[in-house]
Amino acid sequence: MSGDVLSQPKATVLVVDDEAAVRRVLVMRLQLSGYRVICAEDGEQALELFHSESPDLVVLDVMLPKLDGFAVCRRLRAESCVPIIFLSAVDAISEKVAGLDLGADDYLPKPFSPKELEARISTILRRVGRGAAEIESRELPTGQGVMRLGELVVDTNRRQVTRGAERINLTYTEFSLLELLFREPGEVVPRAEILEQLWGYPPRGAADLRVVDVYVARLRGKLEPDPRNPELILTVRGSGYCSQRLGEIAATA
């Protein structure tokens, strides 16, 4: 019995790329790391495999036949919070921001190091799985695994956010960012620290820190009554972001 348990893959990864060489390398490397790997060579096949195989994470090329990666991501986000890592031969900040704006969890330009991709996959899956459990076990400001942010109720046990009877859908990364910012209300969290804690790598340039800005903007867009004049998540210029203290939020709600 123990041998069967040890032989089970730790997660299923869907690799979507129209280059056969890229698929072969990733299948070999990821299988050696213990993952179950399934592959698609175009966007339509990717959606079919996603619905039939229910992968734990998707590695998605941007330039694909039939349906490009952005369109695939948009459709997946309409129904799922599955982690998505974009791959692209275009290493431009504008394209990176476009992918993250659609709800991707990370973006890796081609050519890339398979070892770096493995590290990013591991970081995201750890955050989604054991990482989420570790955060839930910490003592939170309001106790009992629930934070009240004005009209918002954040249930860290179920990883859900509601406003009245309305549920606000957050991706794994967005929810993890919310938890990180409100772990110590009122304390400034540098952008570099956010990047390292949520994405697992230090910033190597402005484009990496831009990832954090995009996700903060996404979170504000879902949580703030007026995202252009945020009340929950504040910008500390030249440093990072901080959340309002819970008492201050209650007073202004």
Secondary structure, DSSP 4 states (H G I P E B T S, - for coil): -HHHHHHS-S-EEEEE-S-HHHHHHHHHHHHHTT-EEEEESSHHHHHHHHHHH--SEEEEESS-SSS-HHHHHHHHHTT----EEEEES---HHHHHHHHHTT-SEEEESS--HHHHHHHHHHHHHHHTHHHHHHHTSPPTTSTTEEEETTEEEETTTTEEEETTEEEP--HHHHHHHHHHHSSTT--EEHHHHHHHHHSS---SHHHHHHHHHHHHHHHHHH-SSTTS-SSEEEETTTEEEEPPHHHHHHH-
